[in-house]
Amino acid sequence: MVIAVVNSKGGVGKTTTSVNLGAALASARRRVLIMDLDSQASASMWLGVPRGRLRPSSASCLLHQVPLAQAIRRTATPHLDLVTGSIELASADLALCDVPGRELALRQLLQTVLPDYELILLDCPPSLSLISVNALVASDGFIVPVVPRFLAAEALVGLLASADIVRSRLASRSRLLGVLLTMVDQQARTSVIRERLRAQYRDRVFHTEIGLNPAIEAAPAASQPVLSYAPRSAAADAYRRLAGEVLERLRPLRH
């Protein structure tokens, strides 16, 4: 199964979600692949790949026909593999614009490794670019991380509308797995935006929320998912709960 982690707005926790959800899913000995589709390559650097060693990357496969299997590398987390991002992805829209079937490029690429993994997570760039459209077309479901603030909540409306257009026009099978509330201030007694999102989207919002936590801030510098860096932290527990919810929501899509 392929899951896209997508939001057209930056700074909402897409990479944090991809890395830590991937680690939580892999902790039960599931083979998991994270594919970094962002030109900033934040997920790749979080998982210990220095900027000078990003190639071969997802761009190498999408733009230069490098076989995907050659770009996969192991991480320090057991059962969790990675395809790195790179700056070349910034020009992917231009490079792919004249390619026939350009929206299907990622789906075709992933077909070559699907039998090797139980789950593949696509860490998408902060825009609804051709790369993000490819991710929606290639995925079985998608997760939308959202910070419970006004502008981020407003952007969610447009993103879900765009996802519906992709699904109808490009015959995408991808379905919303859930909206994930991130960077939640658990000390605040009330949050109008948080309550509004839950009232508006109801069961489409994950029960699990990712709160503000020092371990999440410190883990990237240690090149570790928070489950390895601070396994007993509230943040690690939250990602374990999120992994359980994701698996439950994936179940109907497997049939």
C-alpha positions as CSV (number, residue, x, y, z in Angstrom):
1,M,0.0,0.0,0.0
2,V,1.2,3.5,-0.9
3,I,0.4,6.5,1.3
4,A,1.0,10.1,0.3
5,V,1.7,12.7,3.0
6,V,0.5,15.9,1.4
7,N,-0.4,19.5,2.0
8,S,0.1,22.5,-0.3
9,K,1.1,24.6,2.7
10,G,4.5,24.4,4.2
11,G,5.5,24.1,7.9
12,V,2.6,21.8,8.9
13,G,4.6,18.7,9.7
14,K,4.6,16.6,6.5
15,T,8.2,15.4,6.9
16,T,7.9,14.9,10.6
17,T,4.8,12.8,9.9
18,S,6.5,10.8,7.2
19,V,9.7,10.0,9.1
20,N,8.0,9.2,12.5
21,L,5.0,7.4,11.1
22,G,7.3,5.3,8.9
23,A,9.4,4.4,11.9
24,A,6.4,3.5,13.9
25,L,5.0,1.3,11.2
26,A,8.4,-0.4,10.7
27,S,8.8,-1.1,14.4
28,A,6.5,-4.2,14.0
29,R,8.9,-5.7,11.4
30,R,6.9,-4.4,8.5
31,R,9.1,-3.4,5.5
32,V,8.5,0.3,5.0
33,L,9.9,2.6,2.3
34,I,10.0,6.4,2.6
35,M,10.3,8.2,-0.7
36,D,11.4,11.8,-0.2
37,L,9.8,13.9,-3.0
38,D,10.8,17.3,-1.7
39,S,13.7,19.3,-3.2
40,Q,14.7,20.3,0.3
41,A,15.4,16.6,1.2
42,S,14.5,17.2,4.8
43,A,13.4,13.6,5.4
44,S,16.6,12.3,3.9
45,M,18.8,14.5,6.1
46,W,16.7,13.6,9.2
47,L,17.4,10.0,8.5
48,G,21.1,10.6,8.3
49,V,22.0,11.3,4.7
50,P,24.2,14.4,4.3
51,R,23.4,16.9,1.6
52,G,26.4,15.9,-0.4
53,R,25.4,12.2,-0.7
54,L,21.8,12.5,-1.8
55,R,22.3,11.0,-5.3
56,P,20.9,8.7,-6.6
57,S,17.7,10.3,-5.5
58,S,14.0,10.2,-6.4
59,A,14.8,12.8,-9.0
60,S,17.4,10.4,-10.6
61,C,14.6,7.8,-11.0
62,L,11.8,10.2,-12.2
63,L,13.9,12.4,-14.5
64,H,16.9,10.3,-15.5
65,Q,15.5,6.7,-15.7
66,V,17.7,5.3,-12.9
67,P,16.0,2.1,-11.7
68,L,14.3,2.7,-8.4
69,A,15.9,-0.3,-6.8
70,Q,19.3,1.4,-7.3
71,A,18.2,4.5,-5.4
72,I,16.9,2.6,-2.3
73,R,19.1,2.7,0.8
74,R,18.8,1.3,4.3
75,T,18.4,3.6,7.3
76,A,19.6,3.0,10.8
77,T,16.0,2.1,11.7
78,P,15.4,-1.6,11.2
79,H,13.0,-2.5,8.3
80,L,12.9,1.2,7.2
81,D,14.4,2.1,3.8
82,L,14.7,5.4,2.1
83,V,14.8,7.0,-1.4
84,T,16.3,10.5,-1.0
85,G,15.1,13.8,-2.2
86,S,17.3,16.4,-3.9
87,I,17.4,19.9,-5.3
88,E,16.7,18.5,-8.8
89,L,13.1,18.0,-7.8
90,A,12.7,21.8,-7.9
91,S,12.7,21.6,-11.7
92,A,10.7,18.4,-12.0
93,D,7.5,20.2,-13.3
94,L,9.5,21.7,-16.2
95,A,11.4,18.5,-16.9
96,L,8.2,16.4,-17.0
97,C,5.8,18.8,-18.7
98,D,6.2,17.4,-22.2
99,V,6.4,13.7,-21.1
100,P,3.4,11.7,-22.2
101,G,1.5,10.3,-19.2
102,R,3.6,12.6,-16.9
103,E,1.0,12.2,-14.1
104,L,1.6,8.4,-14.1
105,A,5.4,8.5,-13.9
106,L,5.6,7.8,-10.2
107,R,3.0,5.1,-10.2
108,Q,4.9,3.3,-12.9
109,L,8.1,3.7,-11.0
110,L,6.7,2.3,-7.8
111,Q,5.3,-0.8,-9.5
112,T,8.9,-2.1,-9.7
113,V,9.3,-2.3,-5.9
114,L,5.7,-2.7,-4.6
115,P,6.2,-6.4,-3.9
116,D,9.2,-5.7,-1.6
117,Y,7.3,-3.4,0.8
118,E,4.2,-3.6,2.9
119,L,3.9,0.2,3.0
120,I,5.4,3.0,1.0
121,L,5.2,6.6,2.3
122,L,5.6,9.5,-0.1
123,D,6.8,12.7,1.6
124,C,5.5,15.4,-0.8
125,P,6.7,19.0,-1.4
126,P,4.7,22.0,0.0
127,S,2.8,22.7,-3.1
128,L,0.3,21.0,-5.4
129,S,2.9,20.6,-8.1
130,L,3.2,17.9,-10.7
131,I,5.2,15.8,-8.2
132,S,2.3,16.0,-5.6
133,V,-0.2,15.1,-8.3
134,N,2.0,12.1,-9.2
135,A,1.9,11.1,-5.5
136,L,-1.9,11.3,-5.3
137,V,-2.2,9.3,-8.5
138,A,0.3,6.7,-7.3
139,S,-1.1,6.3,-3.7
140,D,-3.9,4.2,-2.3
141,G,-4.6,6.8,0.4
142,F,-3.3,10.2,1.6
143,I,-2.8,11.9,4.9
144,V,-3.0,15.6,5.4
145,P,-1.1,17.1,8.3
146,V,-2.6,20.4,9.5
147,V,-1.6,22.8,12.2
148,P,-4.8,24.0,13.9
149,R,-4.4,27.7,12.9
150,F,-6.6,29.8,10.7
151,L,-4.6,29.9,7.4
152,A,-3.7,26.2,7.5
153,A,-7.3,25.3,8.1
154,E,-8.4,27.4,5.2
155,A,-5.8,25.9,2.9
156,L,-7.2,22.4,3.7
157,V,-10.4,23.2,1.9
158,G,-8.6,23.9,-1.3
159,L,-6.4,20.9,-1.0
160,L,-9.2,18.5,-0.6
161,A,-11.0,20.0,-3.5
162,S,-7.9,19.6,-5.7
163,A,-7.5,16.0,-4.6
164,D,-11.1,15.4,-5.7
165,I,-10.3,16.9,-9.1
166,V,-7.2,14.6,-9.4
167,R,-9.2,11.6,-8.5
168,S,-11.9,12.3,-11.1
169,R,-9.8,13.5,-14.0
170,L,-6.9,11.0,-13.6
171,A,-8.8,8.0,-12.4
172,S,-6.9,8.1,-9.1
173,R,-7.9,5.5,-6.5
174,S,-6.4,7.5,-3.7
175,R,-8.7,8.2,-0.7
176,L,-8.3,10.5,2.3
177,L,-7.1,8.4,5.2
178,G,-7.3,11.3,7.6
179,V,-6.5,14.8,8.6
180,L,-3.8,14.8,11.2
181,L,-3.6,17.7,13.7
182,T,0.0,18.5,14.3
183,M,2.0,21.0,16.5
184,V,-1.0,21.0,18.9
185,D,-0.5,22.9,22.1
186,Q,-1.8,20.3,24.6
187,Q,-1.6,22.9,27.4
188,A,-4.2,25.1,25.9
189,R,-7.6,24.5,27.4
190,T,-9.5,25.3,24.2
191,S,-8.6,25.8,20.5
192,V,-11.3,27.3,18.3
193,I,-9.7,26.1,15.1
194,R,-9.0,22.6,16.5
195,E,-12.6,22.3,17.5
196,R,-13.8,23.7,14.2
197,L,-11.8,21.2,12.2
198,R,-13.1,18.3,14.2
199,A,-16.7,19.5,13.8
200,Q,-16.3,20.1,10.1
201,Y,-14.5,16.9,9.1
202,R,-15.6,14.6,12.0
203,D,-14.4,11.1,11.5
204,R,-12.0,12.1,8.7
205,V,-9.8,13.7,11.4
206,F,-7.5,11.2,13.2
207,H,-8.2,10.7,16.9
208,T,-4.4,10.9,17.5
209,E,-3.0,14.4,17.7
210,I,0.7,15.3,17.5
211,G,1.5,17.7,20.3
212,L,4.4,20.2,20.6
213,N,7.2,18.2,22.1
214,P,11.0,18.9,22.6
215,A,11.8,15.4,21.5
216,I,10.4,16.1,18.0
217,E,12.5,19.3,17.8
218,A,15.7,17.5,18.9
219,A,15.4,14.2,16.9
220,P,16.4,15.5,13.4
221,A,19.8,16.7,14.8
222,A,20.4,13.2,16.1
223,S,19.5,11.7,12.7
224,Q,16.9,9.5,14.4
225,P,13.1,9.2,14.4
226,V,11.6,10.3,17.7
227,L,10.8,6.6,18.4
228,S,14.5,5.9,18.6
229,Y,15.6,9.2,20.0
230,A,13.1,9.3,22.9
231,P,11.1,6.0,22.8
232,R,9.3,6.7,26.0
233,S,8.2,10.3,25.2
234,A,4.7,11.4,24.6
235,A,5.6,12.1,21.0
236,A,6.8,8.5,20.4
237,D,3.5,7.2,22.0
238,A,1.5,9.5,19.7
239,Y,3.1,8.1,16.5
240,R,2.6,4.5,17.7
241,R,-1.1,5.3,18.1
242,L,-1.2,7.1,14.8
243,A,0.3,4.0,13.1
244,G,-2.5,1.9,14.6
245,E,-5.1,4.2,13.3
246,V,-3.5,4.3,9.8
247,L,-3.4,0.5,9.6
248,E,-7.1,0.4,10.7
249,R,-8.1,2.9,8.0
250,L,-6.1,1.1,5.3
251,R,-7.9,-2.2,6.0
252,P,-11.0,-1.4,3.7
253,L,-8.7,-0.3,0.9
254,R,-7.0,-3.7,0.8
255,H,-10.1,-5.4,-0.5
